[in-house]
């Protein structure tokens, strides 16, 4: 065991705080999590379930055993994972060369928001920059959209990112051309904090034309982050899986501009699946570049976003005014979050979604109606577009 610890410390040196290298259990945990990130594809549910049941260290012991476990899914996974054993040392070496850092579940800088992904949550995160930016989930907004952005889309993105940054929100996006890149640049220009989530390793600037932008983000106070290890190339699958991290790291997601089949709709789908508030910016009805946003508004109950105020309301960062109740309680917030702007819901449905007894939900709905934030119709309750 002591020889293993020496080898593990050697791999982790320069990637974790020195104090971790002095704690044998912390070394084992960080090393196992990092190795798992090397062996698996993002979102590997079999590995996630095994780690959830046994912990990263014991699960890795199972993965390296010669004898089958008797669990068909795990045994198939072991054959899959073993093909990447030879890549582990190279991943650690590459990370050291670019001065990347490693954070794992349970560590002080780990973003609790990604735990909402369950068994599909990342095993580890590799970062360049200020990893504290990942823990600003209470005021984080995912701002995403098409790579082939129009001047309209880039203008709206710059306005939203700038104004929200001035309010203290952090901007999460994917580092791509178009809307993503504008969101990052505007946030930096406003002196804000931005998070770029990559589909490949943090040692690979992708797209190459954003090498300078990603370097500026990594220079702080932002962060460039990936769940795949250094040396990993971005692929279509990894882009789709990357999108679930963008959605998880943001308290809400806004799609600024997207075509009918834009990859940004995948991010929106992950946000909806996680129960995160979803917004979309409308565009000209003649613009194919906004067809995806209109689809979200029409089919997925996305909130119409026309200003930074609208976006801030999604993640609870709206500035209060005289017409807004200053003593908004958690109970009312839970009921309000259970209501839809479009679809009427019965008090029983609201109670189920918010976790209250039906009679409690009815009382809270009545209060929200008096405040102008909910309205009752013949088919049920809806959320009001604005108070009053």
HURALIN-V609868 format. One record per pair of residues at least 6 apart in sequence whose C-alpha atoms are under 7 Angstrom apart, sorted by the first residue. I is the first residue (numbers start at 1). J is the second residue. D is the distance in Angstrom with one decimal. If there is no record, write none. Layout:
BEGIN
i = <I,I>
j = <J,J>
d = <D,D>
END
This chain:
BEGIN
i = <8,8,9,9,11,12,14,15,15,15,15,16,16,20,20,21,28,29,29,30,32,32,32,33,33,33,33,34,35,36,37,37,37,37,37,38,38,38,39,39,39,40,42,42,42,43,43,43,43,44,45,45,46,46,46,48,48,49,50,51,52,63,68,69,91,91,91,94,94,95,98,100,100,100,101,101,101,102,102,102,103,103,103,103,103,104,104,104,104,105,109,109,109,111,111,113,113,113,114,114,114,114,115,116,122,124,125,125,125,126,126,126,126,126,127,127,127,127,127,128,128,128,128,128,129,129,129,129,129,129,130,130,130,130,131,133,133,133,133,136,137,137,137,138,139,139,139,139,139,140,140,140,140,140,140,141,141,141,141,141,141,141,141,142,142,142,142,142,142,142,142,142,143,143,143,143,143,143,143,144,144,144,144,144,144,144,145,145,145,145,145,145,145,146,146,146,146,146,146,146,147,147,147,147,148,149,149,149,153,153,153,154,154,157,157,157,157,158,158,158,160,160,161,161,161,161,162,162,162,163,164,165,165,165,166,170,170,170,171,171,171,171,172,172,172,172,172,173,173,173,173,173,174,174,174,174,175,175,175,175,176,184,187,187,193,193,194,194,194,195,195,195,196,196,196,197,197,197,197,197,198,198,198,199,199,199,199,199,200,200,200,200,200,201,201,201,201,201,201,201,202,202,202,202,203,203,205,214,217,217,218,240,243,243,244,244,247,247,247,247,248,251,251,252,252,252,252,252,253,253,253,253,253,254,254,254,255,255,255,255,255,256,256,257,257,257,257,258,258,258,258,258,258,259,259,259,259,259,260,260,261,262,268,271,272,277,278,278,279,279,279,279,280,280,280,280,280,280,280,281,281,281,281,282,282,282,282,283,296,297,297,301,305,309,312,332,334,335,335,335,336,338,338,338,339,339,339,339,340,340,341,341,341,341,342,343,344,344,344,344,345,345,345,346,346,347,347,347,348,350,351,351,351,365,368,369,371,371,372,372,372,373,373,373,373,374,374,374,374,375,375,375,375,376>
j = <27,31,21,27,92,31,96,96,100,101,102,101,102,26,27,27,57,56,57,104,56,57,60,56,104,123,124,124,88,123,123,124,227,228,229,88,228,229,81,84,85,81,122,238,241,120,121,122,241,120,119,120,73,74,77,119,120,119,59,59,119,78,75,75,229,230,231,230,231,230,203,126,127,128,126,127,128,125,126,127,109,110,124,125,126,110,123,124,125,124,131,132,135,134,135,137,248,249,121,245,248,249,121,274,227,227,225,226,227,202,225,226,227,229,202,223,224,225,226,202,218,223,224,225,218,219,220,222,223,224,220,221,222,223,223,193,195,222,223,170,249,250,251,251,169,170,251,315,317,169,170,171,172,250,251,169,170,171,172,250,251,252,253,171,172,173,246,247,250,252,253,254,171,172,173,183,253,254,255,173,179,180,254,255,256,264,179,180,255,256,257,258,264,178,179,257,258,259,262,264,176,177,178,179,178,178,179,257,179,256,257,179,182,179,182,183,256,182,183,186,307,308,171,183,186,187,186,187,190,308,308,187,190,192,190,192,193,194,187,193,194,195,194,195,196,246,250,180,195,196,197,246,180,196,197,198,181,196,197,198,207,194,193,194,221,222,217,222,223,222,223,224,223,224,225,224,225,226,242,246,225,226,242,226,234,238,239,242,226,228,232,233,234,226,228,229,230,231,232,233,224,225,226,230,230,231,211,224,223,224,224,266,266,267,267,270,253,267,270,271,271,276,315,276,277,278,314,315,268,271,277,278,279,278,279,280,264,279,280,281,293,280,281,281,289,290,293,264,289,290,291,292,293,288,289,290,291,292,291,292,292,292,278,278,278,314,302,303,302,303,304,305,293,296,297,302,303,304,305,293,304,305,306,290,293,294,304,290,302,303,304,342,311,318,318,364,354,350,354,361,383,350,353,354,345,350,382,383,382,383,382,383,384,385,382,382,379,380,381,382,380,381,382,380,381,358,361,362,358,361,357,358,361,374,374,375,387,388,384,387,388,383,384,386,387,381,382,383,384,381,382,383,384,382>
d = <6.9,6.2,6.1,6.6,6.1,6.9,6.3,6.5,6.3,4.6,5.6,6.1,5.9,5.7,6.2,5.7,6.6,6.6,5.9,6.2,5.6,5.3,6.5,5.8,6.4,5.5,5.6,5.8,6.5,6.4,5.7,6.0,6.7,5.9,6.5,6.1,6.7,5.9,5.0,5.4,6.7,6.1,6.8,6.8,6.2,4.3,6.3,6.7,6.8,6.1,5.5,5.3,6.8,6.5,6.9,4.4,5.9,5.4,6.0,5.4,6.9,5.4,6.0,6.4,5.8,5.2,6.2,5.8,6.7,5.6,6.2,6.5,5.5,5.0,5.7,5.2,6.3,6.0,4.8,6.4,6.7,6.1,6.0,5.4,6.6,6.2,6.8,4.6,6.3,6.8,6.4,6.0,6.8,5.6,5.0,6.7,6.0,5.8,6.0,6.9,5.3,6.3,5.9,6.9,6.0,6.0,6.6,5.8,4.6,7.0,5.7,5.4,6.0,6.6,6.7,6.6,5.6,4.4,6.6,6.9,5.3,5.7,5.2,6.5,4.0,5.7,5.4,6.1,4.4,6.3,5.7,5.6,5.7,5.2,5.9,6.8,7.0,5.9,6.4,7.0,6.2,6.2,5.9,6.3,4.9,6.2,6.7,6.6,6.9,5.6,4.7,5.9,6.7,4.8,5.4,6.9,6.3,5.2,5.9,4.7,5.8,5.3,5.9,5.9,4.4,5.7,6.4,6.5,4.8,6.2,4.5,6.2,6.5,6.1,5.7,6.7,6.1,5.1,6.2,5.8,6.0,5.5,6.4,5.1,6.2,6.3,5.0,6.4,5.3,5.4,4.9,5.3,5.3,6.0,5.8,5.8,4.9,7.0,6.4,6.6,6.6,5.0,4.1,6.2,5.7,4.9,6.1,7.0,6.9,6.4,5.7,5.9,6.2,6.5,6.5,5.8,6.6,6.2,6.1,5.3,6.8,5.3,6.9,5.6,5.8,5.4,5.6,5.6,5.6,6.3,6.2,6.0,6.4,5.0,6.8,6.6,4.9,5.4,6.9,6.5,4.7,6.2,5.8,4.7,6.2,6.5,6.4,5.5,6.3,5.3,6.3,6.3,5.8,5.2,4.9,6.0,5.5,5.2,6.7,6.8,6.5,6.1,6.6,6.4,5.7,4.9,6.9,4.8,6.7,5.7,5.1,6.0,6.4,4.8,6.2,6.1,5.0,5.8,6.9,6.5,6.2,5.2,6.7,6.6,5.0,5.3,5.0,5.4,6.7,6.3,5.2,4.8,4.2,6.1,5.7,5.3,4.1,5.5,4.9,6.7,6.7,6.4,6.2,5.9,5.5,6.7,5.0,6.9,5.8,6.6,5.7,6.9,6.8,4.9,6.1,5.4,6.4,6.0,6.1,4.9,6.9,6.3,5.6,5.3,4.8,6.0,6.0,5.4,6.8,6.6,6.5,5.1,6.2,5.9,4.5,5.4,6.8,6.3,4.8,6.4,6.7,5.9,4.9,6.7,6.2,5.2,6.2,6.5,5.4,5.1,6.5,4.8,5.8,5.8,4.5,5.6,5.1,4.6,5.1,4.1,6.7,6.8,6.8,6.7,6.7,5.8,5.1,6.2,4.8,4.4,5.9,6.0,5.4,6.7,6.6,6.1,6.2,5.5,5.6,6.3,6.0,4.8,6.1,6.7,6.2,6.2,6.9,5.3,5.6,6.6,6.7,6.5,6.1,6.0,4.8,6.1,5.5,6.7,5.6,6.9,6.9,5.6,5.6,5.7,6.9,6.7,5.7,5.4,5.5,5.5,5.5,4.8,6.5,6.9,6.8,6.6,5.9,4.7,5.0,5.1,4.8,5.1,6.7,4.8,6.2,6.1,6.2,6.0,5.3,6.8,5.8,5.2,5.3,6.9,5.3,5.5,6.6,6.9,6.8,4.3,4.6,6.1,4.9,6.5,5.0,6.9,5.8,4.5,4.8,5.7,5.5,6.3,6.1,6.5>
END
